[in-house]
Amino acid sequence: MAALGAFDDAPPDDAPPDGSARFRVVTSASREEEFTAFMESAAPQLARTAWLLCGDAHLADELVQQALTRTYLAWGRAREGEPLAYARRVLANLRVDLWRRRRREVLLAPVDLPEVAHDGAERRVDDRDRLVRALATLTPRQRRIVVLRHLVGLSEQEVAADLGISLGTVKSTASRSLAQLRSVLDAAESRSEGSIR
């Protein structure tokens, strides 16, 4: 049987619209080569997701390392399906486990994130800070669903599969969470406009 291997440099004609990489079939790749190719491609996406889940760059790095380690240990099972989805689920579960142990969060300013996105659109640090603080008002489950659905860009079905919950739970939780985020962000906007006047 052919093994999954390195990622294609150029996206194939049937590449997913979200820009995620697809595996090409490689017949002689070892387990380590397969996983190394996966890790090099998936690490940036996992790092962004981890930062959105916790709001701390150092903690996000630790979570990504742990998620990749666990994914490597279960590589035989992970590569049979969607390895990136498997790693995201491990990442989200690690974040919940950490939250349960600490039960307290300290948000740090995202000092090492670029001011300008790769597409040239400017993003201000205070907007990111407001978003991270608003995400912190959500429960861990709400935050995982919002981050995976709206910031990572997964479909509702993918979020349900990643988190092992029903599609209805994803839809209802996302709806309530977005309403709460709108309320928190509107209140923050009102406060900032009031302080300018």
C-alpha positions as CSV (number, residue, x, y, z in Angstrom):
1,M,0.0,0.0,0.0
2,A,1.3,3.5,-0.8
3,A,2.1,5.7,2.1
4,L,1.1,9.3,2.6
5,G,4.1,11.5,2.1
6,A,5.4,14.9,1.4
7,F,3.2,17.8,0.6
8,D,2.9,19.2,-2.9
9,D,4.5,22.6,-3.5
10,A,1.9,23.6,-6.1
11,P,-1.8,23.2,-5.2
12,P,-3.5,20.5,-7.3
13,D,-6.6,21.3,-9.4
14,D,-8.8,19.8,-6.6
15,A,-7.1,21.7,-3.8
16,P,-9.4,22.8,-1.0
17,P,-10.5,26.5,-1.2
18,D,-9.1,27.3,2.3
19,G,-5.5,26.8,1.0
20,S,-4.8,23.8,3.2
21,A,-2.2,21.4,1.9
22,R,-3.0,18.1,0.4
23,F,-0.9,15.0,0.6
24,R,0.5,13.4,-2.5
25,V,1.2,9.7,-2.6
26,V,4.8,8.7,-2.0
27,T,5.6,5.0,-2.0
28,S,8.9,4.9,-0.1
29,A,8.6,7.6,2.6
30,S,9.4,6.5,6.2
31,R,7.2,7.3,9.1
32,E,9.6,10.1,10.2
33,E,9.7,11.6,6.7
34,E,5.9,11.6,6.5
35,F,5.5,13.2,9.8
36,T,8.2,15.8,9.2
37,A,6.5,16.8,6.0
38,F,3.2,17.0,7.8
39,M,4.7,19.0,10.7
40,E,6.4,21.5,8.5
41,S,3.1,22.2,6.7
42,A,0.7,22.1,9.7
43,A,2.8,23.9,12.4
44,P,2.0,27.5,11.3
45,Q,-1.8,26.7,11.1
46,L,-1.7,25.0,14.5
47,A,0.3,27.9,16.0
48,R,-2.3,30.4,14.9
49,T,-5.1,28.3,16.2
50,A,-3.3,27.8,19.6
51,W,-2.7,31.5,20.0
52,L,-6.4,32.2,19.3
53,L,-7.4,29.6,21.8
54,C,-5.2,30.9,24.6
55,G,-4.0,34.5,23.8
56,D,-0.4,33.8,24.9
57,A,2.4,33.2,22.4
58,H,4.6,31.1,24.7
59,L,1.7,28.9,25.9
60,A,0.6,28.5,22.3
61,D,4.1,27.3,21.3
62,E,3.9,24.7,24.2
63,L,0.5,23.6,23.1
64,V,1.6,23.1,19.5
65,Q,4.6,21.1,20.6
66,Q,2.5,18.9,22.8
67,A,-0.1,18.4,20.1
68,L,2.5,17.5,17.5
69,T,4.1,15.1,19.9
70,R,0.8,13.3,20.6
71,T,0.0,13.3,16.9
72,Y,3.4,11.7,16.1
73,L,2.8,9.0,18.8
74,A,-0.6,8.2,17.1
75,W,0.7,8.8,13.5
76,G,-0.5,5.5,12.2
77,R,-4.1,6.3,13.2
78,A,-3.9,10.0,12.5
79,R,-2.6,9.7,8.9
80,E,-5.5,7.3,8.0
81,G,-8.0,10.2,8.2
82,E,-7.2,13.9,8.2
83,P,-3.9,14.4,10.1
84,L,-4.5,18.2,10.5
85,A,-7.9,17.7,11.9
86,Y,-6.5,15.1,14.3
87,A,-3.8,17.5,15.4
88,R,-6.3,20.4,15.9
89,R,-8.5,18.2,18.0
90,V,-5.5,17.2,20.2
91,L,-4.6,20.9,20.4
92,A,-8.1,21.9,21.5
93,N,-8.3,19.1,24.1
94,L,-4.9,20.1,25.5
95,R,-6.1,23.6,25.9
96,V,-9.2,22.5,27.7
97,D,-7.1,20.2,30.0
98,L,-4.8,23.1,30.8
99,W,-7.8,25.4,31.5
100,R,-9.3,22.9,33.9
101,R,-6.0,22.6,35.8
102,R,-5.4,26.4,36.0
103,R,-9.0,27.8,36.0
104,R,-7.5,31.2,35.5
105,E,-6.2,33.0,32.4
106,V,-3.8,35.8,32.0
107,L,-3.9,37.4,28.6
108,L,-0.7,38.9,27.2
109,A,-0.3,41.4,24.4
110,P,0.5,39.8,21.1
111,V,3.8,41.6,20.8
112,D,5.4,39.3,18.2
113,L,2.5,39.2,15.8
114,P,2.9,41.4,12.7
115,E,1.0,44.7,12.4
116,V,0.2,44.0,8.7
117,A,-1.2,40.8,7.4
118,H,0.4,39.0,4.5
119,D,-2.3,40.2,2.1
120,G,-1.4,43.8,3.0
121,A,-4.5,44.6,5.1
122,E,-3.5,46.5,8.2
123,R,-4.5,45.1,11.5
124,R,-4.0,47.1,14.6
125,V,-2.7,45.6,17.9
126,D,-5.6,47.0,19.9
127,D,-8.2,45.3,17.6
128,R,-6.4,42.0,18.2
129,D,-6.3,42.7,21.9
130,R,-10.0,43.5,21.9
131,L,-10.8,40.3,20.1
132,V,-8.7,38.1,22.4
133,R,-10.2,39.8,25.5
134,A,-13.7,39.2,24.0
135,L,-12.8,35.5,23.3
136,A,-11.7,35.2,26.9
137,T,-15.3,36.0,28.1
138,L,-16.5,32.8,26.4
139,T,-16.5,29.4,28.0
140,P,-13.7,27.0,26.7
141,R,-16.2,25.1,24.6
142,Q,-17.6,28.3,23.1
143,R,-14.2,29.6,22.3
144,R,-13.0,26.4,20.7
145,I,-16.1,26.4,18.4
146,V,-15.8,30.1,17.5
147,V,-12.0,29.9,16.8
148,L,-12.3,26.7,14.7
149,R,-15.4,27.8,12.8
150,H,-14.8,31.5,12.3
151,L,-11.1,32.2,12.7
152,V,-9.6,29.0,11.4
153,G,-12.4,28.7,8.8
154,L,-13.6,25.1,9.2
155,S,-17.1,24.1,8.2
156,E,-19.6,23.3,10.9
157,Q,-19.3,19.6,10.0
158,E,-15.5,19.8,10.3
159,V,-15.8,21.5,13.7
160,A,-18.2,18.8,14.9
161,A,-15.8,16.1,13.8
162,D,-12.7,17.8,15.2
163,L,-14.3,18.2,18.6
164,G,-16.4,15.0,18.7
165,I,-19.7,16.8,19.2
166,S,-23.0,16.9,17.3
167,L,-23.6,19.4,14.4
168,G,-26.5,20.8,16.3
169,T,-24.3,21.6,19.3
170,V,-21.8,23.4,17.0
171,K,-24.6,25.5,15.4
172,S,-26.3,26.5,18.7
173,T,-23.1,27.1,20.6
174,A,-21.7,29.2,17.7
175,S,-24.9,31.3,17.5
176,R,-24.9,32.0,21.3
177,S,-21.2,32.7,21.3
178,L,-21.3,35.1,18.4
179,A,-24.2,37.0,20.1
180,Q,-22.1,37.3,23.3
181,L,-19.0,38.4,21.3
182,R,-21.0,41.1,19.5
183,S,-22.3,42.3,22.9
184,V,-18.9,42.4,24.4
185,L,-17.3,44.1,21.4
186,D,-20.1,46.7,21.1
187,A,-19.7,47.5,24.8
188,A,-15.9,47.9,24.3
189,E,-16.4,50.1,21.3
190,S,-18.9,52.3,23.2
191,R,-16.3,52.7,26.1
192,S,-13.5,53.6,23.7
193,E,-15.7,56.2,21.9
194,G,-16.7,57.6,25.2
195,S,-13.1,58.0,26.3
196,I,-12.2,59.8,23.1
197,R,-14.9,62.5,23.5
